[in-house]
Every structure is written in C-alpha cells, then in structure tokens.
Amino acid sequence: MRYHGSDLRQTGLISMTVYGLSGIPGLLIGGALADKWAMRRKDGRLLVAAIATSISAPLMVLALMRPVRDVMPFVILGSLACAFMYVYYASVYSTLQDVVTPSLRGTAMALYFFAMYVLGASFGPLATGMLSDFFTRRAGGDAAIGLHTAMYAVPVLSALLAFVLFAATRTVARDMERR
C-alpha cells in the first residue's frame, strides 16, 4: 500500500496472488519434482528445494526493484518468486520423513514446526518491523521506503536457505542410511 500506492482492495488482491495463489503450483509441481528426483538420487528432494530456493531469491530482488506504482511486474515477479519458495515445503517436509525413524517423526515435526512457526513466524514480523524502522530513519522518515527496503531481507534469507539446503544434500544420503 505504502510503496505502490494501492488501496486496501488492490493490496488484498496483490497479497492473495503473490503469497497465496502462487503457492499452489509451487507446492504441487515442487512435490512431484521432489518425488521424481528422489527416485533417481537420495538427495533429490533437497536438490529440488535448493534449486527452487536459489531461483526465488533473484526473482524476489527483481520484484522489489520495480519502481513505485509499477504493480503488475511486481505481482508477476513476486508470484514467481513465491511459487519457487513454496517448493521448499513439499521437498523438505518429505525429506524429514526420509531421515527420521517412524517412531520419532511426530517429535521431529513438532520441533521443526516450533522452529519454523513459533520462532520464525513470531519473530519474523518483529525483525522486519525493526529493519523497517531503521531504514525509515535512514530515508528521512519515509515509512514506505523504509518498509520496502526492509523487504530485501526476504531474498537475502532465501539465498542463505539455498546455501543450507545445498549443504544438506551432502549428508542426507548418509542420514537415510543410518535410519
């Protein structure tokens, strides 16, 4: 709303498209690719997640680089970025099931969800708000620029996640064998 000057209705539609609807192909295609690659190689699921996350980061940067009020290219690029981000869920959740013994899968998922949603989803907005405040001060009090700049944390974190996923591909086969 602040950066692109859209009203509440437009912003809702943009959010629904970029962060919601884009997840459908990301989850479905990502899950199918993860299963297909897992049949060829033990690290296949994580490779799919790592590659997709690697693609999402520059797409999100391109989306965020769109100038003020250039909404449609932002929606297209942001939706593509989020679709690639959603591949993570189908790939990583299934990999967790591959490496954890059946008797501990519930506990493993509980710990994973605690880290992802209790810590990440709870503190993510707080950290983004703190970044936004910092960049707002640097932009002379322009809150739209401050929040927009803070959103660059998303592709930075995606790039870091891709690195972690690529690193995990080096050990997942051994982890499966140990199970």
PyMOL commands that place a pseudoatom at each C-alpha (Angstrom):
pseudoatom trace, name=CA, resn=MET, resi=1, chain=A, elem=C, hetatm=0, pos=[0.000, 0.000, 0.000]
pseudoatom trace, name=CA, resn=ARG, resi=2, chain=A, elem=C, hetatm=0, pos=[2.683, 2.455, 1.021]
pseudoatom trace, name=CA, resn=TYR, resi=3, chain=A, elem=C, hetatm=0, pos=[5.157, 1.881, -1.777]
pseudoatom trace, name=CA, resn=HIS, resi=4, chain=A, elem=C, hetatm=0, pos=[2.900, 1.158, -4.741]
pseudoatom trace, name=CA, resn=GLY, resi=5, chain=A, elem=C, hetatm=0, pos=[0.077, 3.472, -3.674]
pseudoatom trace, name=CA, resn=SER, resi=6, chain=A, elem=C, hetatm=0, pos=[-2.615, 0.806, -3.925]
pseudoatom trace, name=CA, resn=ASP, resi=7, chain=A, elem=C, hetatm=0, pos=[-5.835, 0.863, -1.965]
pseudoatom trace, name=CA, resn=LEU, resi=8, chain=A, elem=C, hetatm=0, pos=[-6.902, -1.779, 0.552]
pseudoatom trace, name=CA, resn=ARG, resi=9, chain=A, elem=C, hetatm=0, pos=[-8.787, -3.889, -2.022]
pseudoatom trace, name=CA, resn=GLN, resi=10, chain=A, elem=C, hetatm=0, pos=[-5.911, -3.877, -4.521]
pseudoatom trace, name=CA, resn=THR, resi=11, chain=A, elem=C, hetatm=0, pos=[-3.439, -4.701, -1.786]
pseudoatom trace, name=CA, resn=GLY, resi=12, chain=A, elem=C, hetatm=0, pos=[-5.549, -7.661, -0.689]
pseudoatom trace, name=CA, resn=LEU, resi=13, chain=A, elem=C, hetatm=0, pos=[-5.682, -8.967, -4.253]
pseudoatom trace, name=CA, resn=ILE, resi=14, chain=A, elem=C, hetatm=0, pos=[-1.942, -8.492, -4.689]
pseudoatom trace, name=CA, resn=SER, resi=15, chain=A, elem=C, hetatm=0, pos=[-1.201, -10.322, -1.425]
pseudoatom trace, name=CA, resn=MET, resi=16, chain=A, elem=C, hetatm=0, pos=[-3.606, -13.129, -2.318]
pseudoatom trace, name=CA, resn=THR, resi=17, chain=A, elem=C, hetatm=0, pos=[-1.930, -13.581, -5.695]
pseudoatom trace, name=CA, resn=VAL, resi=18, chain=A, elem=C, hetatm=0, pos=[1.705, -13.171, -4.687]
pseudoatom trace, name=CA, resn=TYR, resi=19, chain=A, elem=C, hetatm=0, pos=[1.672, -15.035, -1.371]
pseudoatom trace, name=CA, resn=GLY, resi=20, chain=A, elem=C, hetatm=0, pos=[-1.356, -17.303, -1.729]
pseudoatom trace, name=CA, resn=LEU, resi=21, chain=A, elem=C, hetatm=0, pos=[-2.281, -18.476, -5.197]
pseudoatom trace, name=CA, resn=SER, resi=22, chain=A, elem=C, hetatm=0, pos=[1.332, -18.729, -6.316]
pseudoatom trace, name=CA, resn=GLY, resi=23, chain=A, elem=C, hetatm=0, pos=[1.815, -21.419, -3.709]
pseudoatom trace, name=CA, resn=ILE, resi=24, chain=A, elem=C, hetatm=0, pos=[-0.488, -23.850, -5.494]
pseudoatom trace, name=CA, resn=PRO, resi=25, chain=A, elem=C, hetatm=0, pos=[1.820, -24.593, -8.437]
pseudoatom trace, name=CA, resn=GLY, resi=26, chain=A, elem=C, hetatm=0, pos=[4.870, -24.308, -6.190]
pseudoatom trace, name=CA, resn=LEU, resi=27, chain=A, elem=C, hetatm=0, pos=[3.578, -26.994, -3.857]
pseudoatom trace, name=CA, resn=LEU, resi=28, chain=A, elem=C, hetatm=0, pos=[2.133, -29.332, -6.485]
pseudoatom trace, name=CA, resn=ILE, resi=29, chain=A, elem=C, hetatm=0, pos=[4.871, -29.114, -9.096]
pseudoatom trace, name=CA, resn=GLY, resi=30, chain=A, elem=C, hetatm=0, pos=[7.550, -28.984, -6.415]
pseudoatom trace, name=CA, resn=GLY, resi=31, chain=A, elem=C, hetatm=0, pos=[6.197, -32.087, -4.708]
pseudoatom trace, name=CA, resn=ALA, resi=32, chain=A, elem=C, hetatm=0, pos=[6.026, -34.011, -7.982]
pseudoatom trace, name=CA, resn=LEU, resi=33, chain=A, elem=C, hetatm=0, pos=[9.569, -32.964, -8.947]
pseudoatom trace, name=CA, resn=ALA, resi=34, chain=A, elem=C, hetatm=0, pos=[10.879, -33.809, -5.481]
pseudoatom trace, name=CA, resn=ASP, resi=35, chain=A, elem=C, hetatm=0, pos=[9.416, -37.320, -5.693]
pseudoatom trace, name=CA, resn=LYS, resi=36, chain=A, elem=C, hetatm=0, pos=[10.742, -37.814, -9.220]
pseudoatom trace, name=CA, resn=TRP, resi=37, chain=A, elem=C, hetatm=0, pos=[14.261, -36.668, -8.309]
pseudoatom trace, name=CA, resn=ALA, resi=38, chain=A, elem=C, hetatm=0, pos=[14.212, -38.735, -5.098]
pseudoatom trace, name=CA, resn=MET, resi=39, chain=A, elem=C, hetatm=0, pos=[13.769, -41.865, -7.219]
pseudoatom trace, name=CA, resn=ARG, resi=40, chain=A, elem=C, hetatm=0, pos=[16.995, -41.042, -9.079]
pseudoatom trace, name=CA, resn=ARG, resi=41, chain=A, elem=C, hetatm=0, pos=[19.158, -39.859, -6.203]
pseudoatom trace, name=CA, resn=LYS, resi=42, chain=A, elem=C, hetatm=0, pos=[18.883, -39.850, -2.428]
pseudoatom trace, name=CA, resn=ASP, resi=43, chain=A, elem=C, hetatm=0, pos=[19.486, -36.098, -2.175]
pseudoatom trace, name=CA, resn=GLY, resi=44, chain=A, elem=C, hetatm=0, pos=[16.961, -35.389, -4.940]
pseudoatom trace, name=CA, resn=ARG, resi=45, chain=A, elem=C, hetatm=0, pos=[14.299, -33.813, -2.754]
pseudoatom trace, name=CA, resn=LEU, resi=46, chain=A, elem=C, hetatm=0, pos=[16.760, -31.437, -1.144]
pseudoatom trace, name=CA, resn=LEU, resi=47, chain=A, elem=C, hetatm=0, pos=[18.297, -30.593, -4.513]
pseudoatom trace, name=CA, resn=VAL, resi=48, chain=A, elem=C, hetatm=0, pos=[14.860, -29.610, -5.810]
pseudoatom trace, name=CA, resn=ALA, resi=49, chain=A, elem=C, hetatm=0, pos=[14.337, -27.397, -2.754]
pseudoatom trace, name=CA, resn=ALA, resi=50, chain=A, elem=C, hetatm=0, pos=[17.824, -25.869, -3.028]
pseudoatom trace, name=CA, resn=ILE, resi=51, chain=A, elem=C, hetatm=0, pos=[17.492, -25.101, -6.730]
pseudoatom trace, name=CA, resn=ALA, resi=52, chain=A, elem=C, hetatm=0, pos=[13.990, -23.667, -6.360]
pseudoatom trace, name=CA, resn=THR, resi=53, chain=A, elem=C, hetatm=0, pos=[15.044, -21.508, -3.416]
pseudoatom trace, name=CA, resn=SER, resi=54, chain=A, elem=C, hetatm=0, pos=[18.076, -20.326, -5.389]
pseudoatom trace, name=CA, resn=ILE, resi=55, chain=A, elem=C, hetatm=0, pos=[15.765, -19.239, -8.196]
pseudoatom trace, name=CA, resn=SER, resi=56, chain=A, elem=C, hetatm=0, pos=[13.349, -17.497, -5.833]
pseudoatom trace, name=CA, resn=ALA, resi=57, chain=A, elem=C, hetatm=0, pos=[15.937, -15.087, -4.401]
pseudoatom trace, name=CA, resn=PRO, resi=58, chain=A, elem=C, hetatm=0, pos=[16.819, -13.193, -7.603]
pseudoatom trace, name=CA, resn=LEU, resi=59, chain=A, elem=C, hetatm=0, pos=[13.169, -13.190, -8.691]
pseudoatom trace, name=CA, resn=MET, resi=60, chain=A, elem=C, hetatm=0, pos=[12.216, -11.511, -5.419]
pseudoatom trace, name=CA, resn=VAL, resi=61, chain=A, elem=C, hetatm=0, pos=[15.028, -8.981, -5.838]
pseudoatom trace, name=CA, resn=LEU, resi=62, chain=A, elem=C, hetatm=0, pos=[13.716, -8.184, -9.326]
pseudoatom trace, name=CA, resn=ALA, resi=63, chain=A, elem=C, hetatm=0, pos=[10.196, -7.810, -7.919]
pseudoatom trace, name=CA, resn=LEU, resi=64, chain=A, elem=C, hetatm=0, pos=[11.360, -5.462, -5.176]
pseudoatom trace, name=CA, resn=MET, resi=65, chain=A, elem=C, hetatm=0, pos=[13.396, -3.425, -7.659]
pseudoatom trace, name=CA, resn=ARG, resi=66, chain=A, elem=C, hetatm=0, pos=[10.249, -2.428, -9.541]
pseudoatom trace, name=CA, resn=PRO, resi=67, chain=A, elem=C, hetatm=0, pos=[9.714, 1.323, -9.281]
pseudoatom trace, name=CA, resn=VAL, resi=68, chain=A, elem=C, hetatm=0, pos=[6.896, 2.952, -7.352]
pseudoatom trace, name=CA, resn=ARG, resi=69, chain=A, elem=C, hetatm=0, pos=[3.434, 2.141, -8.777]
pseudoatom trace, name=CA, resn=ASP, resi=70, chain=A, elem=C, hetatm=0, pos=[4.815, -0.491, -11.201]
pseudoatom trace, name=CA, resn=VAL, resi=71, chain=A, elem=C, hetatm=0, pos=[2.419, -3.031, -9.727]
pseudoatom trace, name=CA, resn=MET, resi=72, chain=A, elem=C, hetatm=0, pos=[1.853, -5.651, -12.442]
pseudoatom trace, name=CA, resn=PRO, resi=73, chain=A, elem=C, hetatm=0, pos=[5.546, -6.540, -12.960]
pseudoatom trace, name=CA, resn=PHE, resi=74, chain=A, elem=C, hetatm=0, pos=[5.896, -6.688, -9.167]
pseudoatom trace, name=CA, resn=VAL, resi=75, chain=A, elem=C, hetatm=0, pos=[2.955, -9.104, -8.958]
pseudoatom trace, name=CA, resn=ILE, resi=76, chain=A, elem=C, hetatm=0, pos=[4.293, -11.325, -11.740]
pseudoatom trace, name=CA, resn=LEU, resi=77, chain=A, elem=C, hetatm=0, pos=[7.870, -11.456, -10.423]
pseudoatom trace, name=CA, resn=GLY, resi=78, chain=A, elem=C, hetatm=0, pos=[6.771, -11.728, -6.795]
pseudoatom trace, name=CA, resn=SER, resi=79, chain=A, elem=C, hetatm=0, pos=[4.368, -14.544, -7.627]
pseudoatom trace, name=CA, resn=LEU, resi=80, chain=A, elem=C, hetatm=0, pos=[7.065, -16.463, -9.469]
pseudoatom trace, name=CA, resn=ALA, resi=81, chain=A, elem=C, hetatm=0, pos=[9.450, -15.936, -6.553]
pseudoatom trace, name=CA, resn=CYS, resi=82, chain=A, elem=C, hetatm=0, pos=[6.896, -17.186, -4.043]
pseudoatom trace, name=CA, resn=ALA, resi=83, chain=A, elem=C, hetatm=0, pos=[5.941, -20.175, -6.208]
pseudoatom trace, name=CA, resn=PHE, resi=84, chain=A, elem=C, hetatm=0, pos=[9.596, -21.241, -6.155]
pseudoatom trace, name=CA, resn=MET, resi=85, chain=A, elem=C, hetatm=0, pos=[9.744, -20.599, -2.395]
pseudoatom trace, name=CA, resn=TYR, resi=86, chain=A, elem=C, hetatm=0, pos=[6.768, -22.904, -1.815]
pseudoatom trace, name=CA, resn=VAL, resi=87, chain=A, elem=C, hetatm=0, pos=[8.675, -25.818, -3.380]
pseudoatom trace, name=CA, resn=TYR, resi=88, chain=A, elem=C, hetatm=0, pos=[10.592, -25.867, -0.094]
pseudoatom trace, name=CA, resn=TYR, resi=89, chain=A, elem=C, hetatm=0, pos=[7.641, -27.223, 1.880]
pseudoatom trace, name=CA, resn=ALA, resi=90, chain=A, elem=C, hetatm=0, pos=[6.907, -30.294, -0.231]
pseudoatom trace, name=CA, resn=SER, resi=91, chain=A, elem=C, hetatm=0, pos=[10.601, -31.097, -0.570]
pseudoatom trace, name=CA, resn=VAL, resi=92, chain=A, elem=C, hetatm=0, pos=[11.878, -30.517, 2.949]
pseudoatom trace, name=CA, resn=TYR, resi=93, chain=A, elem=C, hetatm=0, pos=[8.908, -31.963, 4.850]
pseudoatom trace, name=CA, resn=SER, resi=94, chain=A, elem=C, hetatm=0, pos=[9.204, -35.203, 2.893]
pseudoatom trace, name=CA, resn=THR, resi=95, chain=A, elem=C, hetatm=0, pos=[12.970, -35.284, 3.416]
pseudoatom trace, name=CA, resn=LEU, resi=96, chain=A, elem=C, hetatm=0, pos=[12.405, -35.054, 7.165]
pseudoatom trace, name=CA, resn=GLN, resi=97, chain=A, elem=C, hetatm=0, pos=[10.280, -38.185, 6.902]
pseudoatom trace, name=CA, resn=ASP, resi=98, chain=A, elem=C, hetatm=0, pos=[13.085, -39.887, 4.955]
pseudoatom trace, name=CA, resn=VAL, resi=99, chain=A, elem=C, hetatm=0, pos=[15.758, -39.299, 7.600]
pseudoatom trace, name=CA, resn=VAL, resi=100, chain=A, elem=C, hetatm=0, pos=[13.805, -39.741, 10.848]
pseudoatom trace, name=CA, resn=THR, resi=101, chain=A, elem=C, hetatm=0, pos=[12.757, -43.132, 12.184]
pseudoatom trace, name=CA, resn=PRO, resi=102, chain=A, elem=C, hetatm=0, pos=[8.985, -43.665, 12.184]
pseudoatom trace, name=CA, resn=SER, resi=103, chain=A, elem=C, hetatm=0, pos=[8.818, -43.702, 15.989]
pseudoatom trace, name=CA, resn=LEU, resi=104, chain=A, elem=C, hetatm=0, pos=[10.267, -40.163, 16.159]
pseudoatom trace, name=CA, resn=ARG, resi=105, chain=A, elem=C, hetatm=0, pos=[8.570, -38.480, 13.197]
pseudoatom trace, name=CA, resn=GLY, resi=106, chain=A, elem=C, hetatm=0, pos=[5.930, -36.771, 15.318]
pseudoatom trace, name=CA, resn=THR, resi=107, chain=A, elem=C, hetatm=0, pos=[8.588, -35.340, 17.607]
pseudoatom trace, name=CA, resn=ALA, resi=108, chain=A, elem=C, hetatm=0, pos=[10.748, -34.287, 14.671]
pseudoatom trace, name=CA, resn=MET, resi=109, chain=A, elem=C, hetatm=0, pos=[7.844, -32.466, 13.025]
pseudoatom trace, name=CA, resn=ALA, resi=110, chain=A, elem=C, hetatm=0, pos=[6.898, -30.823, 16.332]
pseudoatom trace, name=CA, resn=LEU, resi=111, chain=A, elem=C, hetatm=0, pos=[10.440, -29.479, 16.724]
pseudoatom trace, name=CA, resn=TYR, resi=112, chain=A, elem=C, hetatm=0, pos=[10.534, -28.386, 13.096]
pseudoatom trace, name=CA, resn=PHE, resi=113, chain=A, elem=C, hetatm=0, pos=[7.212, -26.552, 13.359]
pseudoatom trace, name=CA, resn=PHE, resi=114, chain=A, elem=C, hetatm=0, pos=[8.339, -24.959, 16.623]
pseudoatom trace, name=CA, resn=ALA, resi=115, chain=A, elem=C, hetatm=0, pos=[11.425, -23.565, 14.900]
pseudoatom trace, name=CA, resn=MET, resi=116, chain=A, elem=C, hetatm=0, pos=[9.584, -22.526, 11.726]
pseudoatom trace, name=CA, resn=TYR, resi=117, chain=A, elem=C, hetatm=0, pos=[6.378, -21.091, 13.089]
pseudoatom trace, name=CA, resn=VAL, resi=118, chain=A, elem=C, hetatm=0, pos=[6.791, -20.279, 16.761]
pseudoatom trace, name=CA, resn=LEU, resi=119, chain=A, elem=C, hetatm=0, pos=[10.244, -18.776, 16.346]
pseudoatom trace, name=CA, resn=GLY, resi=120, chain=A, elem=C, hetatm=0, pos=[10.244, -17.771, 12.664]
pseudoatom trace, name=CA, resn=ALA, resi=121, chain=A, elem=C, hetatm=0, pos=[6.672, -16.612, 12.181]
pseudoatom trace, name=CA, resn=SER, resi=122, chain=A, elem=C, hetatm=0, pos=[6.592, -14.937, 15.589]
pseudoatom trace, name=CA, resn=PHE, resi=123, chain=A, elem=C, hetatm=0, pos=[9.872, -13.074, 15.396]
pseudoatom trace, name=CA, resn=GLY, resi=124, chain=A, elem=C, hetatm=0, pos=[9.992, -12.550, 11.620]
pseudoatom trace, name=CA, resn=PRO, resi=125, chain=A, elem=C, hetatm=0, pos=[7.448, -9.711, 11.615]
pseudoatom trace, name=CA, resn=LEU, resi=126, chain=A, elem=C, hetatm=0, pos=[9.154, -8.155, 14.637]
pseudoatom trace, name=CA, resn=ALA, resi=127, chain=A, elem=C, hetatm=0, pos=[12.562, -8.287, 12.938]
pseudoatom trace, name=CA, resn=THR, resi=128, chain=A, elem=C, hetatm=0, pos=[11.071, -6.896, 9.712]
pseudoatom trace, name=CA, resn=GLY, resi=129, chain=A, elem=C, hetatm=0, pos=[9.470, -4.071, 11.677]
pseudoatom trace, name=CA, resn=MET, resi=130, chain=A, elem=C, hetatm=0, pos=[12.771, -3.267, 13.350]
pseudoatom trace, name=CA, resn=LEU, resi=131, chain=A, elem=C, hetatm=0, pos=[14.505, -3.239, 9.960]
pseudoatom trace, name=CA, resn=SER, resi=132, chain=A, elem=C, hetatm=0, pos=[11.709, -1.075, 8.584]
pseudoatom trace, name=CA, resn=ASP, resi=133, chain=A, elem=C, hetatm=0, pos=[12.138, 1.426, 11.430]
pseudoatom trace, name=CA, resn=PHE, resi=134, chain=A, elem=C, hetatm=0, pos=[15.893, 1.517, 10.854]
pseudoatom trace, name=CA, resn=PHE, resi=135, chain=A, elem=C, hetatm=0, pos=[15.539, 2.114, 7.110]
pseudoatom trace, name=CA, resn=THR, resi=136, chain=A, elem=C, hetatm=0, pos=[12.730, 4.637, 7.673]
pseudoatom trace, name=CA, resn=ARG, resi=137, chain=A, elem=C, hetatm=0, pos=[15.072, 6.733, 9.811]
pseudoatom trace, name=CA, resn=ARG, resi=138, chain=A, elem=C, hetatm=0, pos=[17.766, 6.456, 7.125]
pseudoatom trace, name=CA, resn=ALA, resi=139, chain=A, elem=C, hetatm=0, pos=[15.208, 7.541, 4.482]
pseudoatom trace, name=CA, resn=GLY, resi=140, chain=A, elem=C, hetatm=0, pos=[14.406, 10.732, 6.400]
pseudoatom trace, name=CA, resn=GLY, resi=141, chain=A, elem=C, hetatm=0, pos=[11.182, 9.380, 7.893]
pseudoatom trace, name=CA, resn=ASP, resi=142, chain=A, elem=C, hetatm=0, pos=[9.698, 7.918, 4.696]
pseudoatom trace, name=CA, resn=ALA, resi=143, chain=A, elem=C, hetatm=0, pos=[7.965, 4.797, 6.035]
pseudoatom trace, name=CA, resn=ALA, resi=144, chain=A, elem=C, hetatm=0, pos=[7.162, 3.489, 2.543]
pseudoatom trace, name=CA, resn=ILE, resi=145, chain=A, elem=C, hetatm=0, pos=[10.836, 3.437, 1.597]
pseudoatom trace, name=CA, resn=GLY, resi=146, chain=A, elem=C, hetatm=0, pos=[11.795, 2.014, 4.996]
pseudoatom trace, name=CA, resn=LEU, resi=147, chain=A, elem=C, hetatm=0, pos=[9.449, -0.959, 4.765]
pseudoatom trace, name=CA, resn=HIS, resi=148, chain=A, elem=C, hetatm=0, pos=[10.253, -1.537, 1.108]
pseudoatom trace, name=CA, resn=THR, resi=149, chain=A, elem=C, hetatm=0, pos=[13.977, -1.656, 1.874]
pseudoatom trace, name=CA, resn=ALA, resi=150, chain=A, elem=C, hetatm=0, pos=[13.383, -3.988, 4.830]
pseudoatom trace, name=CA, resn=MET, resi=151, chain=A, elem=C, hetatm=0, pos=[11.666, -6.446, 2.486]
pseudoatom trace, name=CA, resn=TYR, resi=152, chain=A, elem=C, hetatm=0, pos=[15.037, -7.131, 0.846]
pseudoatom trace, name=CA, resn=ALA, resi=153, chain=A, elem=C, hetatm=0, pos=[15.624, -9.378, 3.871]
pseudoatom trace, name=CA, resn=VAL, resi=154, chain=A, elem=C, hetatm=0, pos=[13.390, -11.958, 2.126]
pseudoatom trace, name=CA, resn=PRO, resi=155, chain=A, elem=C, hetatm=0, pos=[15.709, -12.681, -0.820]
pseudoatom trace, name=CA, resn=VAL, resi=156, chain=A, elem=C, hetatm=0, pos=[18.772, -12.484, 1.436]
pseudoatom trace, name=CA, resn=LEU, resi=157, chain=A, elem=C, hetatm=0, pos=[17.283, -15.131, 3.719]
pseudoatom trace, name=CA, resn=SER, resi=158, chain=A, elem=C, hetatm=0, pos=[16.232, -17.201, 0.693]
pseudoatom trace, name=CA, resn=ALA, resi=159, chain=A, elem=C, hetatm=0, pos=[19.814, -17.177, -0.578]
pseudoatom trace, name=CA, resn=LEU, resi=160, chain=A, elem=C, hetatm=0, pos=[21.073, -18.263, 2.851]
pseudoatom trace, name=CA, resn=LEU, resi=161, chain=A, elem=C, hetatm=0, pos=[18.467, -21.024, 2.949]
pseudoatom trace, name=CA, resn=ALA, resi=162, chain=A, elem=C, hetatm=0, pos=[19.536, -22.228, -0.501]
pseudoatom trace, name=CA, resn=PHE, resi=163, chain=A, elem=C, hetatm=0, pos=[23.103, -22.464, 0.770]
pseudoatom trace, name=CA, resn=VAL, resi=164, chain=A, elem=C, hetatm=0, pos=[21.974, -24.504, 3.794]
pseudoatom trace, name=CA, resn=LEU, resi=165, chain=A, elem=C, hetatm=0, pos=[19.902, -26.806, 1.583]
pseudoatom trace, name=CA, resn=PHE, resi=166, chain=A, elem=C, hetatm=0, pos=[22.811, -27.373, -0.795]
pseudoatom trace, name=CA, resn=ALA, resi=167, chain=A, elem=C, hetatm=0, pos=[24.989, -28.166, 2.223]
pseudoatom trace, name=CA, resn=ALA, resi=168, chain=A, elem=C, hetatm=0, pos=[22.374, -30.631, 3.494]
pseudoatom trace, name=CA, resn=THR, resi=169, chain=A, elem=C, hetatm=0, pos=[22.464, -32.517, 0.199]
pseudoatom trace, name=CA, resn=ARG, resi=170, chain=A, elem=C, hetatm=0, pos=[25.987, -33.609, 1.117]
pseudoatom trace, name=CA, resn=THR, resi=171, chain=A, elem=C, hetatm=0, pos=[24.833, -35.535, 4.199]
pseudoatom trace, name=CA, resn=VAL, resi=172, chain=A, elem=C, hetatm=0, pos=[21.241, -36.601, 3.563]
pseudoatom trace, name=CA, resn=ALA, resi=173, chain=A, elem=C, hetatm=0, pos=[22.160, -39.914, 1.910]
pseudoatom trace, name=CA, resn=ARG, resi=174, chain=A, elem=C, hetatm=0, pos=[24.216, -40.924, 4.961]
pseudoatom trace, name=CA, resn=ASP, resi=175, chain=A, elem=C, hetatm=0, pos=[21.391, -39.807, 7.244]
pseudoatom trace, name=CA, resn=MET, resi=176, chain=A, elem=C, hetatm=0, pos=[18.950, -42.011, 5.334]
pseudoatom trace, name=CA, resn=GLU, resi=177, chain=A, elem=C, hetatm=0, pos=[21.299, -44.986, 5.551]
pseudoatom trace, name=CA, resn=ARG, resi=178, chain=A, elem=C, hetatm=0, pos=[21.687, -44.519, 9.318]
pseudoatom trace, name=CA, resn=ARG, resi=179, chain=A, elem=C, hetatm=0, pos=[17.921, -44.545, 9.756]
for i in range(1, 179): cmd.bond("trace and resi %d" % i, "trace and resi %d" % (i + 1))
show_as sticks, trace
zoom trace
